Amino acid sequence: MRGIISKFAHFLRASGGNVATVFAIALVPISVMGGGAVDFAQAMNARGRLAEALDAAALAVGSQPNLSRGQAEQMALDYIEANYPAREIGSVHSISVSVDDVNGIVQISGQSRVETTLLGIMGMDYINVDWMSEVRRAQQNLELVMVLDNTGSMSGSKIRSLRDAAALLTDILFDGAQEPDDVRIGLVPFAATVNVGTQFERAWWLDPDAESPLHAQWAGGAQEIETCTGRGRRRTCTTETIVPNAWEFFDQLRNTSWAGCVEARAVPLDIEDVPPSRANPETLFLPFFAPDEPDISNFYNDYLDDDIGGGIFERLRNLAKYESGRPNRGGPNDGCTTTPVTPMTHDRRTVENAISAMGASGNTNIPNGIGWGIRLISPQEPFTEGTAYGDRETIKAMVILTDGDNVLSGHNSALMSRYNAYGYIADGRLGIRTSSSNRLSDALDERTLAACRYARDQGIRIYTITFQVRNSATQNMMRDCASHPSLYFDSPSNEALEEAFEVIAGDLANLRISR
């Protein structure tokens, strides 16, 4: 009996099984707490996705101020469904859309219900998370210039797609304007040259008196022309100094007039916004005049008879052949292929008509297009529609699109190239002397990057687009041109091009998420 009592007392004093017993008792709440942490983490993930979906919906509705209440709600639901698909954790419900058109505020709220796992043991079958997005339309004005490739490679469906995408961007921006004057848009169609419009013929800034040392540079400067009359002792001669003037050459030619294109100023003025001034003739702009090229050496633009023998320069600089000349092919406007620029305007119809008129012909000179884009958005001559740089109430932006590489064709002659916006390469206006087409195209790439840097330095927000471009070097150049890599869009298809313009339109609406 004593043994039995002793063993029972020992059992009562034993503590070796307490850990297991306590662990068994605590296992349930520990498991519930661990499972609860997972459930709450899932709920926070759902809240993040809900926030992204509501933000996207608010931005979309906010960019369309003329929607009816039903249209606004449907657009919000479409964007929420696209950004928070059913396969994601949680189910969206209780969506509310509020639009204040007077103050330009859009509010969208909603909830996501997340089913729990182990928390259900404690009676919590789901967790509700909510979010509200508010978008407020900024009150800043917008000045936008579209610098668009109108070269020959854009023909067919590509130019039609560009017209549609540019028109879409125009519609979105004008539709989103609070007041008609809040948005102004300009257009620079570019190819080998840029067309400023024939209404500026002999404008003071287009050097009507040939004061610029670059005017008709190919003609070799002033010429001494001797005129003699009589014979023998009665023979008298007079010498007249003739300064070559492209405007006068146009006057002398029959059935030919200036088409509106301009030549580039010498580097670095080719891309810079230095206003033209008669006090500094090198800042003046020049009418594009492609000279009649010699009847020898396989020149491209031979449209008059030389009427004299000799070498390349003697034939090229024979100015007498322009008197009453009739170009039989090509002509002085060869290389002038684009429709005129459209200075910045808040007249929507003007912009739409200019976009519809764009065509496709010629080679690619991107820096020339950018340079004129800068001049359109500038407050300085020759176009003065832009507000002052640094105006805090105005956003200045530029969209630059190309479908191919810069092209400048060299020529195996003393002139080194075909005539182009920089004249003949032998004259040094581009800052390089070579007949290598590849090196000349590289030089245009360098000027393109320089033009973009210059524009960014003026505070212009740069968006760039490559449209069906396969050359990675051109893609990288255009990416480097943009104000930020995220503002570069590679569009391999017509659909992608339209999407790029839509994204740009949304960004340019200058909406901000305020809560």
C-alpha positions in Angstrom: 0.0 0.0 0.0 2.8 2.4 0.9 4.4 1.8 -2.5 1.2 2.5 -4.3 0.7 5.8 -2.3 4.3 6.8 -3.0 4.1 6.3 -6.8 0.8 8.2 -6.9 2.3 11.1 -5.0 5.3 11.1 -7.4 2.9 11.3 -10.4 1.2 14.3 -8.9 4.5 16.1 -8.5 5.8 15.2 -12.0 6.0 18.2 -14.6 7.6 16.6 -17.6 4.4 16.7 -19.8 3.5 20.4 -19.2 5.2 21.7 -22.3 3.3 19.4 -24.6 0.1 20.1 -22.8 0.5 23.9 -23.0 1.6 23.7 -26.6 -1.4 21.6 -27.5 -3.7 24.1 -25.7 -1.9 27.1 -27.4 -1.8 25.6 -30.9 -5.2 26.7 -32.0 -4.8 30.4 -31.2 -1.3 30.4 -32.7 -2.5 28.9 -35.9 -5.4 31.3 -36.1 -3.0 34.3 -35.5 -0.6 33.0 -38.2 -3.4 32.4 -40.6 -4.8 35.8 -39.8 -1.6 37.4 -40.8 -1.8 35.7 -44.2 -5.4 36.8 -44.5 -4.6 40.4 -43.7 -1.6 40.4 -46.1 -4.0 39.2 -48.8 -6.4 42.0 -47.9 -3.6 44.6 -48.2 -2.6 43.3 -51.6 -6.2 43.6 -52.7 -6.3 47.1 -51.4 -3.3 48.0 -53.5 -4.9 46.5 -56.6 -8.1 48.3 -55.8 -6.2 51.6 -55.5 -4.5 51.2 -58.9 -7.8 50.3 -60.6 -9.7 53.2 -59.1 -6.8 55.6 -60.0 -6.9 54.5 -63.6 -10.6 54.8 -63.8 -10.5 58.3 -62.3 -7.8 59.4 -64.7 -9.9 58.1 -67.6 -13.1 59.7 -66.6 -11.3 63.0 -65.7 -9.8 63.2 -69.2 -13.3 63.3 -70.7 -15.2 66.3 -69.1 -18.2 66.1 -71.3 -19.4 62.7 -70.3 -23.0 62.1 -69.1 -23.4 60.5 -65.6 -24.2 57.1 -67.2 -21.2 57.3 -69.6 -18.9 58.3 -66.7 -20.1 55.4 -64.6 -19.7 52.9 -67.4 -16.2 54.1 -68.3 -15.2 53.8 -64.7 -16.5 50.2 -64.5 -14.7 49.3 -67.7 -11.4 50.6 -66.5 -11.9 48.9 -63.1 -12.7 45.6 -64.7 -9.6 45.9 -67.0 -7.3 46.8 -64.1 -8.8 44.5 -61.5 -9.8 41.3 -63.4 -11.9 38.6 -61.7 -8.9 36.3 -61.3 -7.3 38.7 -58.8 -7.8 38.2 -55.0 -11.0 39.9 -53.8 -14.2 41.0 -55.5 -14.9 44.6 -56.2 -18.2 46.1 -55.2 -19.9 49.3 -54.0 -18.4 51.5 -56.8 -19.4 55.1 -56.6 -18.6 57.8 -59.2 -18.9 61.5 -58.5 -18.1 64.1 -61.2 -17.9 67.8 -60.4 -17.6 69.5 -63.8 -17.7 73.0 -62.3 -14.5 72.5 -60.2 -13.0 69.8 -62.5 -13.0 67.1 -59.8 -13.7 63.3 -60.2 -14.0 61.0 -57.2 -14.4 57.3 -57.5 -14.7 55.0 -54.4 -15.1 51.3 -54.0 -14.5 48.2 -51.9 -13.0 44.8 -52.3 -14.2 41.8 -50.3 -11.5 39.2 -49.5 -12.6 35.8 -48.3 -10.5 34.6 -45.2 -9.2 31.1 -44.4 -8.3 30.5 -40.8 -9.9 33.7 -39.6 -13.2 32.1 -40.4 -12.7 29.9 -37.3 -13.1 33.0 -35.3 -16.3 34.0 -37.2 -14.6 36.4 -39.6 -15.5 35.1 -43.1 -14.2 38.0 -45.1 -12.3 41.3 -44.9 -13.5 44.5 -46.6 -11.0 47.0 -47.8 -11.9 50.3 -49.4 -10.3 53.2 -51.4 -11.2 56.5 -52.9 -9.4 58.1 -55.8 -9.7 61.8 -56.5 -8.5 63.5 -59.7 -8.4 67.2 -60.1 -7.9 68.7 -63.5 -5.0 71.1 -63.5 -5.7 74.7 -64.6 -2.5 75.2 -66.5 -2.6 76.1 -70.2 -1.0 73.8 -72.8 1.1 74.6 -75.8 1.8 71.6 -78.0 3.7 71.3 -81.2 3.6 68.1 -83.2 6.7 67.5 -85.3 5.6 64.7 -87.7 7.5 62.7 -90.3 5.9 63.2 -93.7 8.6 61.5 -95.8 8.0 59.1 -98.7 8.3 56.0 -96.5 5.1 57.2 -94.7 3.0 56.7 -97.7 -0.1 54.5 -97.8 -1.6 53.2 -94.6 1.1 54.7 -92.4 0.3 58.4 -93.3 -3.4 57.6 -92.8 -2.8 56.1 -89.4 -0.7 59.1 -88.5 -3.4 61.5 -89.5 -5.9 59.5 -87.4 -3.7 59.3 -84.3 -2.8 63.0 -84.5 -6.5 63.9 -84.9 -7.3 61.8 -81.9 -4.7 63.6 -79.8 -6.1 66.9 -80.9 -9.7 65.9 -80.1 -8.8 64.7 -76.6 -6.9 67.8 -75.7 -9.5 70.3 -77.1 -12.3 68.3 -75.5 -10.6 68.4 -72.2 -10.0 72.2 -72.2 -12.0 74.2 -69.7 -11.8 77.2 -71.9 -11.1 77.5 -75.7 -7.9 79.4 -75.1 -6.5 76.8 -72.6 -5.0 74.7 -75.4 -3.0 75.7 -78.4 -1.6 73.3 -80.9 0.9 73.7 -83.8 2.1 71.4 -86.5 5.4 70.8 -88.3 5.2 68.3 -91.1 8.9 67.6 -92.0 10.8 65.7 -94.7 14.1 66.9 -96.2 13.0 70.5 -95.6 10.3 72.4 -93.7 7.7 74.5 -95.4 6.8 77.8 -93.6 4.2 78.8 -96.2 4.2 81.0 -99.3 2.5 83.8 -97.5 5.9 84.7 -96.1 7.4 85.3 -99.5 10.1 88.0 -99.2 9.3 88.5 -95.5 12.1 90.5 -93.9 13.3 87.5 -91.9 13.6 85.5 -95.2 16.5 87.7 -96.4 14.8 89.4 -99.4 18.0 91.5 -100.0 20.5 88.6 -99.8 22.3 90.1 -96.8 23.2 86.7 -95.3 26.6 85.3 -96.4 24.8 82.0 -96.8 22.3 83.3 -99.3 22.6 81.3 -102.5 25.9 80.0 -101.1 26.4 77.7 -104.1 26.7 80.7 -106.4 30.1 81.6 -104.9 29.3 85.1 -103.7 29.3 88.4 -105.5 30.2 88.3 -109.2 31.6 91.0 -111.4 29.7 91.2 -114.6 31.2 93.1 -117.5 29.0 94.6 -120.2 30.5 96.1 -123.4 29.0 98.0 -126.2 30.4 99.4 -129.5 33.5 98.4 -131.5 37.0 99.5 -131.8 37.7 102.9 -130.3 34.0 103.3 -129.6 33.9 100.2 -127.5 33.0 100.9 -123.9 32.6 98.5 -121.0 31.0 98.7 -117.6 31.4 96.4 -114.7 28.5 95.6 -112.4 28.6 93.7 -109.1 25.9 91.1 -108.9 25.0 89.6 -105.5 23.2 86.3 -106.1 19.7 86.4 -104.8 17.5 83.3 -104.8 14.3 85.5 -104.8 15.5 87.1 -108.1 16.2 83.7 -109.6 12.6 82.6 -108.9 11.5 85.8 -110.6 13.6 85.1 -113.7 12.4 81.5 -114.1 9.2 80.9 -116.1 6.2 79.0 -114.6 8.1 78.5 -111.3 7.7 80.2 -108.0 8.8 79.6 -104.4 7.0 76.7 -102.8 7.5 77.9 -99.2 10.4 75.8 -98.0 13.4 77.2 -96.1 17.0 76.2 -95.8 18.8 75.5 -92.5 21.0 78.1 -90.9 24.6 77.1 -90.2 25.4 75.0 -87.1 24.6 75.8 -84.3 21.9 78.2 -85.4 20.2 75.4 -87.4 18.4 74.1 -84.3 18.5 77.1 -82.0 15.8 79.7 -81.2 18.0 82.7 -81.9 15.6 85.3 -83.5 16.4 86.6 -87.0 17.9 90.0 -87.1 19.1 92.2 -89.9 21.8 93.5 -87.6 23.2 89.9 -87.6 22.6 88.6 -91.2 23.7 85.1 -90.4 20.5 84.8 -88.2 18.2 85.4 -91.2 16.5 82.5 -92.8 16.9 81.6 -96.5 14.3 80.5 -99.1 15.0 77.0 -100.3 16.4 77.2 -103.9 18.0 74.1 -105.4 20.3 75.3 -108.2 20.4 73.9 -111.7 23.2 71.3 -111.5 25.8 70.8 -114.3 25.0 68.8 -117.4 27.9 66.6 -116.5 29.0 64.1 -113.8 25.6 62.5 -113.3 24.1 65.2 -111.2 20.5 64.7 -110.0 18.8 68.0 -110.4 19.7 69.2 -113.9 16.8 71.2 -115.1 18.3 73.9 -117.4 20.9 73.9 -120.2 24.3 75.2 -118.9 24.9 77.1 -122.1 28.7 77.1 -121.3 31.5 74.6 -121.1 33.9 74.2 -118.3 34.0 72.4 -115.0 31.5 71.9 -112.3 31.7 75.3 -110.7 31.8 77.2 -113.9 28.5 75.5 -115.0 26.9 75.7 -111.6 27.6 79.5 -111.2 26.5 80.5 -114.6 23.7 82.7 -113.4 22.6 83.9 -116.8 20.9 80.6 -117.6 18.1 81.5 -115.1 16.9 84.4 -117.2 13.6 83.2 -118.7 14.6 79.6 -118.0 12.0 76.9 -118.1 12.8 74.0 -115.7 12.2 70.7 -117.7 12.3 68.4 -114.6 13.1 68.8 -111.0 13.6 72.5 -110.4 14.5 74.9 -107.6 11.8 73.4 -105.3 13.2 69.9 -105.6 13.3 68.7 -102.0 10.4 70.9 -100.9 7.7 68.2 -100.5 5.7 69.0 -97.3 2.6 70.9 -96.5 3.2 74.2 -94.6 3.6 74.4 -90.8 0.6 75.5 -88.7 1.6 78.1 -86.1 0.1 77.4 -82.7 -3.6 78.1 -82.5 -6.6 77.4 -80.4 -8.7 77.0 -83.6 -9.5 73.3 -83.6 -10.7 73.3 -87.2 -7.4 74.8 -88.4 -5.4 72.1 -86.7 -7.7 69.3 -88.0 -7.5 70.6 -91.6 -3.7 70.8 -91.4 -3.5 67.2 -90.2 -5.8 66.0 -92.9 -3.7 67.7 -95.6 -0.4 66.0 -94.6 1.2 63.9 -97.4 4.2 61.6 -97.7 7.2 62.4 -99.9 10.9 63.1 -99.6 13.8 62.1 -97.3 14.2 62.4 -93.6 15.8 65.4 -91.8 14.6 65.1 -88.1 16.7 68.0 -86.6 15.3 70.4 -89.1 11.8 69.5 -88.1 12.7 69.8 -84.4 14.3 73.2 -84.9 11.1 74.6 -86.4 9.0 73.0 -83.7 11.0 75.0 -81.2 10.5 78.2 -83.2 6.7 77.6 -83.3 6.5 77.2 -79.6 8.8 80.1 -78.9 7.6 83.7 -78.1 10.3 85.1 -80.5 10.3 85.8 -84.2 9.6 84.5 -86.8 6.6 83.0 -85.0 5.4 84.7 -81.8 2.4 82.7 -80.7 4.2 81.0 -77.8 4.2 82.3 -74.2 7.4 83.2 -72.5 9.6 80.4 -71.5 9.3 79.8 -67.7 5.6 80.8 -67.6 4.4 78.7 -64.7 0.8 78.7 -66.0 1.7 77.1 -69.3 3.0 73.7 -70.2 5.1 73.6 -73.3 5.3 70.2 -75.0 6.5 68.6 -78.3 5.6 65.3 -79.9 8.3 64.1 -82.4 7.5 61.1 -84.6 9.6 59.4 -87.3 9.2 56.2 -89.2 12.9 55.9 -90.3 16.5 57.0 -90.1 17.9 60.4 -90.9 19.0 60.5 -94.6 21.5 62.8 -96.3 22.9 61.6 -99.6 26.5 62.2 -100.4 27.8 62.8 -104.0 31.1 61.8 -105.4 32.0 65.3 -106.6 33.5 68.5 -105.4 30.0 69.5 -104.0 30.1 66.3 -101.8 26.3 65.9 -101.6 22.9 66.4 -103.2 21.5 69.8 -102.5 19.6 69.7 -99.2 18.4 71.9 -96.3 22.1 72.6 -95.5 22.9 73.5 -99.1 25.9 71.5 -100.4 28.0 69.8 -97.8 31.1 71.2 -99.4 30.0 74.7 -98.2 30.4 73.6 -94.5 27.0 74.7 -93.2 26.5 71.3 -91.4 30.0 71.6 -89.8 31.3 68.5 -91.6 32.9 67.9 -95.0 32.5 64.4 -96.4 30.8 62.6 -99.3 30.0 59.6 -97.2 26.2 59.2 -96.9 26.6 57.2 -93.7 28.7 59.8 -92.1 26.3 62.5 -93.2 23.4 60.7 -91.7 25.3 60.2 -88.5 25.8 64.0 -88.4 22.1 64.5 -88.7 21.7 62.0 -85.8 24.0 64.2 -83.7 22.1 67.3 -84.6 18.9 65.5 -83.6 20.2 64.8 -80.1 21.5 68.3 -79.9 18.1 69.7 -80.9 16.3 67.6 -78.3 18.7 68.8 -75.6 18.2 72.4 -76.6 14.4 72.0 -76.5 14.6 70.3 -73.0 16.8 73.1 -71.8 14.0 75.6 -72.7 11.6 73.7 -70.5 9.8 71.9 -73.4 8.5 68.4 -72.5 9.5 66.0 -75.2 7.6 62.9 -76.3 9.1 60.8 -79.0 7.7 58.0 -81.2 9.3 55.6 -83.6 6.7 54.2 -86.0 7.6 50.8 -87.4 11.3 51.5 -87.1 13.6 48.5 -87.0 16.9 50.2 -86.6 17.9 50.0 -82.9 20.3 53.0 -83.3 17.3 55.2 -84.3 15.2 53.8 -81.6 17.9 54.6 -79.0 18.4 58.1 -80.4 14.7 58.8 -80.1 14.6 57.4 -76.6 17.5 59.6 -75.6 15.6 62.6 -77.2 12.6 62.2 -74.9 12.4 64.2 -71.6 12.3 60.8 -69.8 12.6 57.2 -71.2 9.0 56.6 -70.2 8.0 59.4 -72.7 9.4 57.4 -75.6 7.1 55.1 -77.5 8.1 52.4 -80.0 5.0 51.7 -82.2 5.4 48.6 -84.3 1.8 48.8 -85.7 -1.0 51.2 -86.5 -2.8 50.1 -83.4 0.3 50.7 -81.2 0.6 54.2 -82.7 -2.9 55.1 -81.7 -2.3 53.8 -78.2 0.9 55.9 -77.9 -1.0 59.1 -78.9 -3.7 58.2 -76.4 -1.2 57.8 -73.6 0.4 61.1 -74.5 -3.0 62.7 -74.5 -3.7 61.4 -71.0 -0.3 62.7 -69.8 -0.8 66.1 -71.4 -4.2 66.5 -69.8 -2.0 67.2 -66.7 -4.2 65.4 -64.3 -3.0 64.7 -60.8 -4.1 62.2 -58.2 -4.7 64.4 -55.2 -5.8 61.8 -52.7 
